């Protein structure tokens, strides 16, 4: 799924929508960037929302607990 993009004079580019959708990248998503073997590699940095539900509580229970704490 290679697509060509253009780099602006400020070093910016746009990640194509098909790639963003496939990888779940949206506004606010943090990415790490590094050069590997002459290639630019972006890796999604996990957020607290990505980690929700990985413990003993379900994602729904975790968000309810957070809401309850905010109300206190």
mmCIF file as Biopython writes it, N, C-alpha, C and O atoms, coordinates in Angstrom:
data_model
#
loop_
_atom_site.group_PDB
_atom_site.id
_atom_site.type_symbol
_atom_site.label_atom_id
_atom_site.label_alt_id
_atom_site.label_comp_id
_atom_site.label_asym_id
_atom_site.label_entity_id
_atom_site.label_seq_id
_atom_site.pdbx_PDB_ins_code
_atom_site.Cartn_x
_atom_site.Cartn_y
_atom_site.Cartn_z
_atom_site.occupancy
_atom_site.B_iso_or_equiv
_atom_site.auth_seq_id
_atom_site.auth_asym_id
_atom_site.pdbx_PDB_model_num
ATOM 1   N N  . UNK A ? 1  ? 0.828   -1.183 0.000  1.0 0.0 1  A 1 
ATOM 2   C CA . UNK A ? 1  ? 0.000   0.000  0.000  1.0 0.0 1  A 1 
ATOM 3   C C  . UNK A ? 1  ? 0.876   1.250  0.000  1.0 0.0 1  A 1 
ATOM 4   O O  . UNK A ? 1  ? 0.573   2.207  0.714  1.0 0.0 1  A 1 
ATOM 5   N N  . UNK A ? 2  ? 1.924   1.264  -0.763 1.0 0.0 2  A 1 
ATOM 6   C CA . UNK A ? 2  ? 2.812   2.420  -0.816 1.0 0.0 2  A 1 
ATOM 7   C C  . UNK A ? 2  ? 2.118   3.578  -1.528 1.0 0.0 2  A 1 
ATOM 8   O O  . UNK A ? 2  ? 1.503   3.403  -2.579 1.0 0.0 2  A 1 
ATOM 9   N N  . UNK A ? 3  ? 2.230   4.754  -0.938 1.0 0.0 3  A 1 
ATOM 10  C CA . UNK A ? 3  ? 1.681   5.971  -1.524 1.0 0.0 3  A 1 
ATOM 11  C C  . UNK A ? 3  ? 2.734   7.057  -1.426 1.0 0.0 3  A 1 
ATOM 12  O O  . UNK A ? 3  ? 3.487   7.115  -0.454 1.0 0.0 3  A 1 
ATOM 13  N N  . UNK A ? 4  ? 2.788   7.906  -2.417 1.0 0.0 4  A 1 
ATOM 14  C CA . UNK A ? 4  ? 3.748   9.002  -2.411 1.0 0.0 4  A 1 
ATOM 15  C C  . UNK A ? 4  ? 3.154   10.209 -1.704 1.0 0.0 4  A 1 
ATOM 16  O O  . UNK A ? 4  ? 1.991   10.554 -1.913 1.0 0.0 4  A 1 
ATOM 17  N N  . UNK A ? 5  ? 3.965   10.848 -0.865 1.0 0.0 5  A 1 
ATOM 18  C CA . UNK A ? 5  ? 3.567   12.082 -0.191 1.0 0.0 5  A 1 
ATOM 19  C C  . UNK A ? 5  ? 4.651   13.120 -0.439 1.0 0.0 5  A 1 
ATOM 20  O O  . UNK A ? 5  ? 5.761   12.785 -0.854 1.0 0.0 5  A 1 
ATOM 21  N N  . UNK A ? 6  ? 4.326   14.378 -0.183 1.0 0.0 6  A 1 
ATOM 22  C CA . UNK A ? 6  ? 5.262   15.477 -0.407 1.0 0.0 6  A 1 
ATOM 23  C C  . UNK A ? 6  ? 5.652   16.072 0.936  1.0 0.0 6  A 1 
ATOM 24  O O  . UNK A ? 6  ? 4.806   16.244 1.813  1.0 0.0 6  A 1 
ATOM 25  N N  . UNK A ? 7  ? 6.924   16.384 1.097  1.0 0.0 7  A 1 
ATOM 26  C CA . UNK A ? 7  ? 7.412   17.027 2.310  1.0 0.0 7  A 1 
ATOM 27  C C  . UNK A ? 7  ? 7.449   18.535 2.065  1.0 0.0 7  A 1 
ATOM 28  O O  . UNK A ? 7  ? 7.989   18.989 1.055  1.0 0.0 7  A 1 
ATOM 29  N N  . UNK A ? 8  ? 6.878   19.309 2.983  1.0 0.0 8  A 1 
ATOM 30  C CA . UNK A ? 8  ? 6.874   20.768 2.847  1.0 0.0 8  A 1 
ATOM 31  C C  . UNK A ? 8  ? 8.237   21.321 3.238  1.0 0.0 8  A 1 
ATOM 32  O O  . UNK A ? 8  ? 9.084   20.590 3.750  1.0 0.0 8  A 1 
ATOM 33  N N  . UNK A ? 9  ? 8.448   22.604 2.998  1.0 0.0 9  A 1 
ATOM 34  C CA . UNK A ? 9  ? 9.747   23.208 3.354  1.0 0.0 9  A 1 
ATOM 35  C C  . UNK A ? 9  ? 9.982   23.185 4.858  1.0 0.0 9  A 1 
ATOM 36  O O  . UNK A ? 9  ? 11.123  23.304 5.303  1.0 0.0 9  A 1 
ATOM 37  N N  . UNK A ? 10 ? 8.926   23.034 5.643  1.0 0.0 10 A 1 
ATOM 38  C CA . UNK A ? 10 ? 9.066   22.943 7.104  1.0 0.0 10 A 1 
ATOM 39  C C  . UNK A ? 10 ? 9.249   21.501 7.574  1.0 0.0 10 A 1 
ATOM 40  O O  . UNK A ? 10 ? 9.292   21.239 8.776  1.0 0.0 10 A 1 
ATOM 41  N N  . UNK A ? 11 ? 9.358   20.559 6.620  1.0 0.0 11 A 1 
ATOM 42  C CA . UNK A ? 11 ? 9.584   19.164 6.979  1.0 0.0 11 A 1 
ATOM 43  C C  . UNK A ? 11 ? 8.313   18.404 7.320  1.0 0.0 11 A 1 
ATOM 44  O O  . UNK A ? 11 ? 8.378   17.312 7.885  1.0 0.0 11 A 1 
ATOM 45  N N  . UNK A ? 12 ? 7.164   18.963 6.984  1.0 0.0 12 A 1 
ATOM 46  C CA . UNK A ? 12 ? 5.894   18.315 7.309  1.0 0.0 12 A 1 
ATOM 47  C C  . UNK A ? 12 ? 5.368   17.533 6.115  1.0 0.0 12 A 1 
ATOM 48  O O  . UNK A ? 12 ? 5.676   17.839 4.963  1.0 0.0 12 A 1 
ATOM 49  N N  . UNK A ? 13 ? 4.567   16.517 6.415  1.0 0.0 13 A 1 
ATOM 50  C CA . UNK A ? 13 ? 3.879   15.748 5.380  1.0 0.0 13 A 1 
ATOM 51  C C  . UNK A ? 13 ? 2.553   15.273 5.955  1.0 0.0 13 A 1 
ATOM 52  O O  . UNK A ? 13 ? 2.295   15.434 7.148  1.0 0.0 13 A 1 
ATOM 53  N N  . UNK A ? 14 ? 1.725   14.697 5.121  1.0 0.0 14 A 1 
ATOM 54  C CA . UNK A ? 14 ? 0.433   14.183 5.555  1.0 0.0 14 A 1 
ATOM 55  C C  . UNK A ? 14 ? 0.421   12.676 5.401  1.0 0.0 14 A 1 
ATOM 56  O O  . UNK A ? 14 ? 0.814   12.144 4.363  1.0 0.0 14 A 1 
ATOM 57  N N  . UNK A ? 15 ? -0.031  11.991 6.437  1.0 0.0 15 A 1 
ATOM 58  C CA . UNK A ? 15 ? -0.184  10.544 6.358  1.0 0.0 15 A 1 
ATOM 59  C C  . UNK A ? 15 ? -1.504  10.288 5.636  1.0 0.0 15 A 1 
ATOM 60  O O  . UNK A ? 15 ? -2.548  10.764 6.081  1.0 0.0 15 A 1 
ATOM 61  N N  . UNK A ? 16 ? -1.476  9.551  4.538  1.0 0.0 16 A 1 
ATOM 62  C CA . UNK A ? 16 ? -2.704  9.311  3.776  1.0 0.0 16 A 1 
ATOM 63  C C  . UNK A ? 16 ? -3.820  8.690  4.630  1.0 0.0 16 A 1 
ATOM 64  O O  . UNK A ? 16 ? -3.554  7.904  5.539  1.0 0.0 16 A 1 
ATOM 65  N N  . UNK A ? 17 ? -5.059  9.053  4.325  1.0 0.0 17 A 1 
ATOM 66  C CA . UNK A ? 17 ? -6.223  8.617  5.104  1.0 0.0 17 A 1 
ATOM 67  C C  . UNK A ? 17 ? -6.330  7.098  5.174  1.0 0.0 17 A 1 
ATOM 68  O O  . UNK A ? 17 ? -6.686  6.561  6.223  1.0 0.0 17 A 1 
ATOM 69  N N  . UNK A ? 18 ? -6.032  6.394  4.087  1.0 0.0 18 A 1 
ATOM 70  C CA . UNK A ? 18 ? -6.119  4.926  4.116  1.0 0.0 18 A 1 
ATOM 71  C C  . UNK A ? 18 ? -5.162  4.337  5.150  1.0 0.0 18 A 1 
ATOM 72  O O  . UNK A ? 18 ? -5.502  3.380  5.845  1.0 0.0 18 A 1 
ATOM 73  N N  . UNK A ? 19 ? -3.974  4.909  5.244  1.0 0.0 19 A 1 
ATOM 74  C CA . UNK A ? 19 ? -2.985  4.430  6.209  1.0 0.0 19 A 1 
ATOM 75  C C  . UNK A ? 19 ? -3.439  4.770  7.625  1.0 0.0 19 A 1 
ATOM 76  O O  . UNK A ? 19 ? -3.349  3.934  8.524  1.0 0.0 19 A 1 
ATOM 77  N N  . UNK A ? 20 ? -3.931  6.004  7.828  1.0 0.0 20 A 1 
ATOM 78  C CA . UNK A ? 20 ? -4.406  6.407  9.164  1.0 0.0 20 A 1 
ATOM 79  C C  . UNK A ? 20 ? -5.541  5.514  9.628  1.0 0.0 20 A 1 
ATOM 80  O O  . UNK A ? 20 ? -5.563  5.084  10.781 1.0 0.0 20 A 1 
ATOM 81  N N  . UNK A ? 21 ? -6.477  5.233  8.749  1.0 0.0 21 A 1 
ATOM 82  C CA . UNK A ? 21 ? -7.609  4.371  9.127  1.0 0.0 21 A 1 
ATOM 83  C C  . UNK A ? 21 ? -7.140  2.960  9.449  1.0 0.0 21 A 1 
ATOM 84  O O  . UNK A ? 21 ? -7.569  2.372  10.442 1.0 0.0 21 A 1 
ATOM 85  N N  . UNK A ? 22 ? -6.262  2.419  8.616  1.0 0.0 22 A 1 
ATOM 86  C CA . UNK A ? 22 ? -5.773  1.053  8.814  1.0 0.0 22 A 1 
ATOM 87  C C  . UNK A ? 22 ? -5.064  0.905  10.155 1.0 0.0 22 A 1 
ATOM 88  O O  . UNK A ? 22 ? -5.176  -0.132 10.810 1.0 0.0 22 A 1 
ATOM 89  N N  . UNK A ? 23 ? -4.329  1.948  10.564 1.0 0.0 23 A 1 
ATOM 90  C CA . UNK A ? 23 ? -3.549  1.888  11.800 1.0 0.0 23 A 1 
ATOM 91  C C  . UNK A ? 23 ? -4.218  2.560  12.996 1.0 0.0 23 A 1 
ATOM 92  O O  . UNK A ? 23 ? -3.655  2.577  14.091 1.0 0.0 23 A 1 
ATOM 93  N N  . UNK A ? 24 ? -5.408  3.110  12.795 1.0 0.0 24 A 1 
ATOM 94  C CA . UNK A ? 24 ? -6.118  3.750  13.905 1.0 0.0 24 A 1 
ATOM 95  C C  . UNK A ? 24 ? -5.458  5.036  14.368 1.0 0.0 24 A 1 
ATOM 96  O O  . UNK A ? 24 ? -5.503  5.369  15.552 1.0 0.0 24 A 1 
ATOM 97  N N  . UNK A ? 25 ? -4.844  5.763  13.437 1.0 0.0 25 A 1 
ATOM 98  C CA . UNK A ? 25 ? -4.196  7.034  13.773 1.0 0.0 25 A 1 
ATOM 99  C C  . UNK A ? 25 ? -5.208  8.151  13.576 1.0 0.0 25 A 1 
ATOM 100 O O  . UNK A ? 25 ? -5.791  8.296  12.501 1.0 0.0 25 A 1 
ATOM 101 N N  . UNK A ? 26 ? -5.410  8.936  14.622 1.0 0.0 26 A 1 
ATOM 102 C CA . UNK A ? 26 ? -6.329  10.063 14.535 1.0 0.0 26 A 1 
ATOM 103 C C  . UNK A ? 26 ? -5.705  11.277 15.209 1.0 0.0 26 A 1 
ATOM 104 O O  . UNK A ? 26 ? -4.603  11.203 15.753 1.0 0.0 26 A 1 
ATOM 105 N N  . UNK A ? 27 ? -6.414  12.380 15.167 1.0 0.0 27 A 1 
ATOM 106 C CA . UNK A ? 27 ? -5.881  13.600 15.772 1.0 0.0 27 A 1 
ATOM 107 C C  . UNK A ? 27 ? -5.499  13.332 17.225 1.0 0.0 27 A 1 
ATOM 108 O O  . UNK A ? 27 ? -6.285  12.766 17.985 1.0 0.0 27 A 1 
ATOM 109 N N  . UNK A ? 28 ? -4.303  13.736 17.601 1.0 0.0 28 A 1 
ATOM 110 C CA . UNK A ? 28 ? -3.831  13.549 18.967 1.0 0.0 28 A 1 
ATOM 111 C C  . UNK A ? 28 ? -3.011  12.282 19.170 1.0 0.0 28 A 1 
ATOM 112 O O  . UNK A ? 28 ? -2.369  12.122 20.208 1.0 0.0 28 A 1 
ATOM 113 N N  . UNK A ? 29 ? -3.026  11.377 18.189 1.0 0.0 29 A 1 
ATOM 114 C CA . UNK A ? 29 ? -2.223  10.164 18.296 1.0 0.0 29 A 1 
ATOM 115 C C  . UNK A ? 29 ? -0.746  10.545 18.315 1.0 0.0 29 A 1 
ATOM 116 O O  . UNK A ? 29 ? -0.298  11.348 17.496 1.0 0.0 29 A 1 
ATOM 117 N N  . UNK A ? 30 ? 0.000   9.977  19.239 1.0 0.0 30 A 1 
ATOM 118 C CA . UNK A ? 30 ? 1.433   10.251 19.323 1.0 0.0 30 A 1 
ATOM 119 C C  . UNK A ? 30 ? 2.190   9.175  18.563 1.0 0.0 30 A 1 
ATOM 120 O O  . UNK A ? 30 ? 1.860   7.991  18.635 1.0 0.0 30 A 1 
ATOM 121 N N  . UNK A ? 31 ? 3.219   9.612  17.828 1.0 0.0 31 A 1 
ATOM 122 C CA . UNK A ? 31 ? 4.040   8.705  17.048 1.0 0.0 31 A 1 
ATOM 123 C C  . UNK A ? 31 ? 5.503   8.907  17.393 1.0 0.0 31 A 1 
ATOM 124 O O  . UNK A ? 31 ? 5.942   10.033 17.625 1.0 0.0 31 A 1 
ATOM 125 N N  . UNK A ? 32 ? 6.252   7.826  17.428 1.0 0.0 32 A 1 
ATOM 126 C CA . UNK A ? 32 ? 7.710   7.911  17.535 1.0 0.0 32 A 1 
ATOM 127 C C  . UNK A ? 32 ? 8.237   7.810  16.113 1.0 0.0 32 A 1 
ATOM 128 O O  . UNK A ? 32 ? 7.682   7.082  15.290 1.0 0.0 32 A 1 
ATOM 129 N N  . UNK A ? 33 ? 9.310   8.543  15.824 1.0 0.0 33 A 1 
ATOM 130 C CA . UNK A ? 33 ? 9.888   8.491  14.484 1.0 0.0 33 A 1 
ATOM 131 C C  . UNK A ? 33 ? 11.374  8.200  14.607 1.0 0.0 33 A 1 
ATOM 132 O O  . UNK A ? 33 ? 12.067  8.764  15.453 1.0 0.0 33 A 1 
ATOM 133 N N  . UNK A ? 34 ? 11.852  7.305  13.743 1.0 0.0 34 A 1 
ATOM 134 C CA . UNK A ? 34 ? 13.275  6.986  13.740 1.0 0.0 34 A 1 
ATOM 135 C C  . UNK A ? 34 ? 13.713  6.597  12.329 1.0 0.0 34 A 1 
ATOM 136 O O  . UNK A ? 34 ? 12.898  6.208  11.493 1.0 0.0 34 A 1 
ATOM 137 N N  . UNK A ? 35 ? 14.999  6.711  12.092 1.0 0.0 35 A 1 
ATOM 138 C CA . UNK A ? 35 ? 15.576  6.296  10.818 1.0 0.0 35 A 1 
ATOM 139 C C  . UNK A ? 35 ? 16.159  4.903  11.002 1.0 0.0 35 A 1 
ATOM 140 O O  . UNK A ? 35 ? 16.983  4.683  11.890 1.0 0.0 35 A 1 
ATOM 141 N N  . UNK A ? 36 ? 15.729  3.955  10.160 1.0 0.0 36 A 1 
ATOM 142 C CA . UNK A ? 36 ? 16.181  2.576  10.244 1.0 0.0 36 A 1 
ATOM 143 C C  . UNK A ? 36 ? 16.554  2.101  8.838  1.0 0.0 36 A 1 
ATOM 144 O O  . UNK A ? 36 ? 15.699  2.021  7.955  1.0 0.0 36 A 1 
ATOM 145 N N  . UNK A ? 37 ? 17.818  1.793  8.641  1.0 0.0 37 A 1 
ATOM 146 C CA . UNK A ? 37 ? 18.288  1.286  7.352  1.0 0.0 37 A 1 
ATOM 147 C C  . UNK A ? 37 ? 17.859  2.181  6.183  1.0 0.0 37 A 1 
ATOM 148 O O  . UNK A ? 37 ? 17.409  1.690  5.148  1.0 0.0 37 A 1 
ATOM 149 N N  . UNK A ? 38 ? 18.004  3.481  6.360  1.0 0.0 38 A 1 
ATOM 150 C CA . UNK A ? 38 ? 17.675  4.416  5.293  1.0 0.0 38 A 1 
ATOM 151 C C  . UNK A ? 38 ? 16.191  4.650  5.097  1.0 0.0 38 A 1 
ATOM 152 O O  . UNK A ? 38 ? 15.791  5.245  4.096  1.0 0.0 38 A 1 
ATOM 153 N N  . UNK A ? 39 ? 15.365  4.197  6.031  1.0 0.0 39 A 1 
ATOM 154 C CA . UNK A ? 39 ? 13.911  4.386  5.946  1.0 0.0 39 A 1 
ATOM 155 C C  . UNK A ? 39 ? 13.436  5.180  7.153  1.0 0.0 39 A 1 
ATOM 156 O O  . UNK A ? 39 ? 14.060  5.153  8.214  1.0 0.0 39 A 1 
ATOM 157 N N  . UNK A ? 40 ? 12.333  5.882  6.979  1.0 0.0 40 A 1 
ATOM 158 C CA . UNK A ? 40 ? 11.694  6.585  8.091  1.0 0.0 40 A 1 
ATOM 159 C C  . UNK A ? 40 ? 10.625  5.656  8.648  1.0 0.0 40 A 1 
ATOM 160 O O  . UNK A ? 40 ? 9.745   5.207  7.913  1.0 0.0 40 A 1 
ATOM 161 N N  . UNK A ? 41 ? 10.699  5.369  9.942  1.0 0.0 41 A 1 
ATOM 162 C CA . UNK A ? 41 ? 9.747   4.451  10.564 1.0 0.0 41 A 1 
ATOM 163 C C  . UNK A ? 41 ? 8.976   5.196  11.652 1.0 0.0 41 A 1 
ATOM 164 O O  . UNK A ? 41 ? 9.568   5.750  12.578 1.0 0.0 41 A 1 
ATOM 165 N N  . UNK A ? 42 ? 7.652   5.203  11.526 1.0 0.0 42 A 1 
ATOM 166 C CA . UNK A ? 42 ? 6.773   5.772  12.541 1.0 0.0 42 A 1 
ATOM 167 C C  . UNK A ? 42 ? 6.153   4.625  13.327 1.0 0.0 42 A 1 
ATOM 168 O O  . UNK A ? 42 ? 5.724   3.629  12.743 1.0 0.0 42 A 1 
ATOM 169 N N  . UNK A ? 43 ? 6.104   4.762  14.649 1.0 0.0 43 A 1 
ATOM 170 C CA . UNK A ? 43 ? 5.487   3.763  15.513 1.0 0.0 43 A 1 
ATOM 171 C C  . UNK A ? 43 ? 4.519   4.467  16.450 1.0 0.0 43 A 1 
ATOM 172 O O  . UNK A ? 43 ? 4.868   5.466  17.079 1.0 0.0 43 A 1 
ATOM 173 N N  . UNK A ? 44 ? 3.289   3.937  16.543 1.0 0.0 44 A 1 
ATOM 174 C CA . UNK A ? 44 ? 2.322   4.518  17.470 1.0 0.0 44 A 1 
ATOM 175 C C  . UNK A ? 44 ? 2.811   4.343  18.898 1.0 0.0 44 A 1 
ATOM 176 O O  . UNK A ? 44 ? 3.237   3.256  19.287 1.0 0.0 44 A 1 
ATOM 177 N N  . UNK A ? 45 ? 2.748   5.416  19.677 1.0 0.0 45 A 1 
ATOM 178 C CA . UNK A ? 45 ? 3.075   5.362  21.091 1.0 0.0 45 A 1 
ATOM 179 C C  . UNK A ? 45 ? 1.790   5.038  21.840 1.0 0.0 45 A 1 
ATOM 180 O O  . UNK A ? 45 ? 0.810   5.771  21.707 1.0 0.0 45 A 1 
ATOM 181 N N  . UNK A ? 46 ? 1.764   3.964  22.623 1.0 0.0 46 A 1 
ATOM 182 C CA . UNK A ? 46 ? 0.528   3.612  23.326 1.0 0.0 46 A 1 
ATOM 183 C C  . UNK A ? 46 ? 0.112   4.716  24.294 1.0 0.0 46 A 1 
ATOM 184 O O  . UNK A ? 46 ? 0.945   5.296  24.990 1.0 0.0 46 A 1 
ATOM 185 N N  . UNK A ? 47 ? -1.176  4.991  24.325 1.0 0.0 47 A 1 
ATOM 186 C CA . UNK A ? 47 ? -1.711  5.968  25.280 1.0 0.0 47 A 1 
ATOM 187 C C  . UNK A ? 47 ? -2.404  5.208  26.399 1.0 0.0 47 A 1 
ATOM 188 O O  . UNK A ? 47 ? -2.542  3.986  26.337 1.0 0.0 47 A 1 
ATOM 189 N N  . UNK A ? 48 ? -2.831  5.919  27.400 1.0 0.0 48 A 1 
ATOM 190 C CA . UNK A ? 48 ? -3.549  5.289  28.511 1.0 0.0 48 A 1 
ATOM 191 C C  . UNK A ? 48 ? -4.838  4.653  28.012 1.0 0.0 48 A 1 
ATOM 192 O O  . UNK A ? 48 ? -5.295  3.657  28.574 1.0 0.0 48 A 1 
ATOM 193 N N  . UNK A ? 49 ? -5.437  5.224  26.951 1.0 0.0 49 A 1 
ATOM 194 C CA . UNK A ? 49 ? -6.672  4.671  26.412 1.0 0.0 49 A 1 
ATOM 195 C C  . UNK A ? 49 ? -6.415  3.331  25.717 1.0 0.0 49 A 1 
ATOM 196 O O  . UNK A ? 49 ? -7.279  2.454  25.725 1.0 0.0 49 A 1 
ATOM 197 N N  . UNK A ? 50 ? -5.236  3.169  25.120 1.0 0.0 50 A 1 
ATOM 198 C CA . UNK A ? 50 ? -4.884  1.891  24.507 1.0 0.0 50 A 1 
ATOM 199 C C  . UNK A ? 50 ? -4.700  0.812  25.563 1.0 0.0 50 A 1 
ATOM 200 O O  . UNK A ? 50 ? -4.937  -0.367 25.301 1.0 0.0 50 A 1 
ATOM 201 N N  . UNK A ? 51 ? -4.281  1.209  26.746 1.0 0.0 51 A 1 
ATOM 202 C CA . UNK A ? 51 ? -4.021  0.257  27.815 1.0 0.0 51 A 1 
ATOM 203 C C  . UNK A ? 51 ? -5.287  -0.097 28.601 1.0 0.0 51 A 1 
ATOM 204 O O  . UNK A ? 51 ? -5.300  -1.088 29.332 1.0 0.0 51 A 1 
ATOM 205 N N  . UNK A ? 52 ? -6.340  0.693  28.462 1.0 0.0 52 A 1 
ATOM 206 C CA . UNK A ? 52 ? -7.581  0.433  29.190 1.0 0.0 52 A 1 
ATOM 207 C C  . UNK A ? 52 ? -8.103  -0.948 28.818 1.0 0.0 52 A 1 
ATOM 208 O O  . UNK A ? 52 ? -8.148  -1.317 27.645 1.0 0.0 52 A 1 
ATOM 209 N N  . UNK A ? 53 ? -8.492  -1.694 29.829 1.0 0.0 53 A 1 
ATOM 210 C CA . UNK A ? 53 ? -9.039  -3.025 29.598 1.0 0.0 53 A 1 
ATOM 211 C C  . UNK A ? 53 ? -8.000  -4.120 29.572 1.0 0.0 53 A 1 
ATOM 212 O O  . UNK A ? 53 ? -8.346  -5.290 29.408 1.0 0.0 53 A 1 
ATOM 213 N N  . UNK A ? 54 ? -6.726  -3.772 29.731 1.0 0.0 54 A 1 
ATOM 214 C CA . UNK A ? 54 ? -5.696  -4.809 29.713 1.0 0.0 54 A 1 
ATOM 215 C C  . UNK A ? 54 ? -5.474  -5.405 31.098 1.0 0.0 54 A 1 
ATOM 216 O O  . UNK A ? 54 ? -4.751  -6.390 31.244 1.0 0.0 54 A 1 
ATOM 217 N N  . UNK A ? 55 ? -6.088  -4.816 32.103 1.0 0.0 55 A 1 
ATOM 218 C CA . UNK A ? 55 ? -5.938  -5.321 33.466 1.0 0.0 55 A 1 
ATOM 219 C C  . UNK A ? 55 ? -7.131  -6.170 33.866 1.0 0.0 55 A 1 
ATOM 220 O O  . UNK A ? 55 ? -7.775  -6.791 33.021 1.0 0.0 55 A 1 
ATOM 221 N N  . UNK A ? 56 ? -7.421  -6.192 35.154 1.0 0.0 56 A 1 
ATOM 222 C CA . UNK A ? 56 ? -8.515  -7.016 35.670 1.0 0.0 56 A 1 
ATOM 223 C C  . UNK A ? 56 ? -9.873  -6.415 35.350 1.0 0.0 56 A 1 
ATOM 224 O O  . UNK A ? 56 ? -10.860 -7.140 35.226 1.0 0.0 56 A 1 
ATOM 225 N N  . UNK A ? 57 ? -9.932  -5.078 35.214 1.0 0.0 57 A 1 
ATOM 226 C CA . UNK A ? 57 ? -11.186 -4.407 34.901 1.0 0.0 57 A 1 
ATOM 227 C C  . UNK A ? 57 ? -11.406 -4.359 33.397 1.0 0.0 57 A 1 
ATOM 228 O O  . UNK A ? 57 ? -10.458 -4.294 32.614 1.0 0.0 57 A 1 
ATOM 229 N N  . UNK A ? 58 ? -12.672 -4.390 33.011 1.0 0.0 58 A 1 
ATOM 230 C CA . UNK A ? 58 ? -12.973 -4.184 31.600 1.0 0.0 58 A 1 
ATOM 231 C C  . UNK A ? 58 ? -12.813 -2.695 31.290 1.0 0.0 58 A 1 
ATOM 232 O O  . UNK A ? 58 ? -12.747 -1.862 32.194 1.0 0.0 58 A 1 
ATOM 233 N N  . UNK A ? 59 ? -12.754 -2.388 30.025 1.0 0.0 59 A 1 
ATOM 234 C CA . UNK A ? 59 ? -12.630 -0.989 29.613 1.0 0.0 59 A 1 
ATOM 235 C C  . UNK A ? 59 ? -13.792 -0.160 30.164 1.0 0.0 59 A 1 
ATOM 236 O O  . UNK A ? 59 ? -13.589 0.960  30.633 1.0 0.0 59 A 1 
ATOM 237 N N  . UNK A ? 60 ? -15.001 -0.706 30.108 1.0 0.0 60 A 1 
ATOM 238 C CA . UNK A ? 60 ? -16.201 -0.001 30.606 1.0 0.0 60 A 1 
ATOM 239 C C  . UNK A ? 60 ? -16.086 0.252  32.107 1.0 0.0 60 A 1 
ATOM 240 O O  . UNK A ? 60 ? -16.390 1.347  32.578 1.0 0.0 60 A 1 
ATOM 241 N N  . UNK A ? 61 ? -15.650 -0.754 32.855 1.0 0.0 61 A 1 
ATOM 242 C CA . UNK A ? 61 ? -15.493 -0.607 34.306 1.0 0.0 61 A 1 
ATOM 243 C C  . UNK A ? 61 ? -14.423 0.428  34.646 1.0 0.0 61 A 1 
ATOM 244 O O  . UNK A ? 61 ? -14.586 1.204  35.588 1.0 0.0 61 A 1 
ATOM 245 N N  . UNK A ? 62 ? -13.332 0.441  33.883 1.0 0.0 62 A 1 
ATOM 246 C CA . UNK A ? 62 ? -12.249 1.394  34.136 1.0 0.0 62 A 1 
ATOM 247 C C  . UNK A ? 62 ? -12.725 2.823  33.918 1.0 0.0 62 A 1 
ATOM 248 O O  . UNK A ? 62 ? -12.430 3.705  34.725 1.0 0.0 62 A 1 
ATOM 249 N N  . UNK A ? 63 ? -13.461 3.060  32.830 1.0 0.0 63 A 1 
ATOM 250 C CA . UNK A ? 63 ? -13.956 4.412  32.567 1.0 0.0 63 A 1 
ATOM 251 C C  . UNK A ? 63 ? -15.001 4.828  33.597 1.0 0.0 63 A 1 
ATOM 252 O O  . UNK A ? 63 ? -15.067 6.001  33.966 1.0 0.0 63 A 1 
ATOM 253 N N  . UNK A ? 64 ? -15.826 3.876  34.070 1.0 0.0 64 A 1 
ATOM 254 C CA . UNK A ? 64 ? -16.796 4.200  35.115 1.0 0.0 64 A 1 
ATOM 255 C C  . UNK A ? 64 ? -16.065 4.585  36.398 1.0 0.0 64 A 1 
ATOM 256 O O  . UNK A ? 64 ? -16.455 5.540  37.070 1.0 0.0 64 A 1 
ATOM 257 N N  . UNK A ? 65 ? -15.013 3.854  36.739 1.0 0.0 65 A 1 
ATOM 258 C CA . UNK A ? 65 ? -14.233 4.176  37.940 1.0 0.0 65 A 1 
ATOM 259 C C  . UNK A ? 65 ? -13.611 5.562  37.825 1.0 0.0 65 A 1 
ATOM 260 O O  . UNK A ? 65 ? -13.601 6.320  38.795 1.0 0.0 65 A 1 
ATOM 261 N N  . UNK A ? 66 ? -13.092 5.898  36.649 1.0 0.0 66 A 1 
ATOM 262 C CA . UNK A ? 66 ? -12.534 7.240  36.443 1.0 0.0 66 A 1 
ATOM 263 C C  . UNK A ? 66 ? -13.604 8.311  36.594 1.0 0.0 66 A 1 
ATOM 264 O O  . UNK A ? 66 ? -13.367 9.345  37.219 1.0 0.0 66 A 1 
ATOM 265 N N  . UNK A ? 67 ? -14.784 8.069  36.021 1.0 0.0 67 A 1 
ATOM 266 C CA . UNK A ? 67 ? -15.885 9.032  36.154 1.0 0.0 67 A 1 
ATOM 267 C C  . UNK A ? 67 ? -16.270 9.208  37.609 1.0 0.0 67 A 1 
ATOM 268 O O  . UNK A ? 67 ? -16.504 10.332 38.053 1.0 0.0 67 A 1 
ATOM 269 N N  . UNK A ? 68 ? -16.341 8.105  38.368 1.0 0.0 68 A 1 
ATOM 270 C CA . UNK A ? 68 ? -16.676 8.179  39.789 1.0 0.0 68 A 1 
ATOM 271 C C  . UNK A ? 68 ? -15.644 8.990  40.567 1.0 0.0 68 A 1 
ATOM 272 O O  . UNK A ? 68 ? -16.002 9.780  41.442 1.0 0.0 68 A 1 
ATOM 273 N N  . UNK A ? 69 ? -14.361 8.797  40.249 1.0 0.0 69 A 1 
ATOM 274 C CA . UNK A ? 69 ? -13.298 9.548  40.923 1.0 0.0 69 A 1 
ATOM 275 C C  . UNK A ? 69 ? -13.405 11.033 40.617 1.0 0.0 69 A 1 
ATOM 276 O O  . UNK A ? 69 ? -13.160 11.870 41.486 1.0 0.0 69 A 1 
ATOM 277 N N  . UNK A ? 70 ? -13.772 11.361 39.384 1.0 0.0 70 A 1 
ATOM 278 C CA . UNK A ? 70 ? -13.884 12.783 39.002 1.0 0.0 70 A 1 
ATOM 279 C C  . UNK A ? 70 ? -15.012 13.460 39.759 1.0 0.0 70 A 1 
ATOM 280 O O  . UNK A ? 70 ? -14.914 14.641 40.094 1.0 0.0 70 A 1 
ATOM 281 N N  . UNK A ? 71 ? -16.091 12.719 40.034 1.0 0.0 71 A 1 
ATOM 282 C CA . UNK A ? 71 ? -17.239 13.286 40.737 1.0 0.0 71 A 1 
ATOM 283 C C  . UNK A ? 71 ? -16.938 13.563 42.203 1.0 0.0 71 A 1 
ATOM 284 O O  . UNK A ? 71 ? -17.576 14.425 42.808 1.0 0.0 71 A 1 
ATOM 285 N N  . UNK A ? 72 ? -15.974 12.846 42.788 1.0 0.0 72 A 1 
ATOM 286 C CA . UNK A ? 72 ? -15.651 13.014 44.219 1.0 0.0 72 A 1 
ATOM 287 C C  . UNK A ? 72 ? -14.944 14.312 44.498 1.0 0.0 72 A 1 
ATOM 288 O O  . UNK A ? 72 ? -14.608 14.597 45.648 1.0 0.0 72 A 1 
#
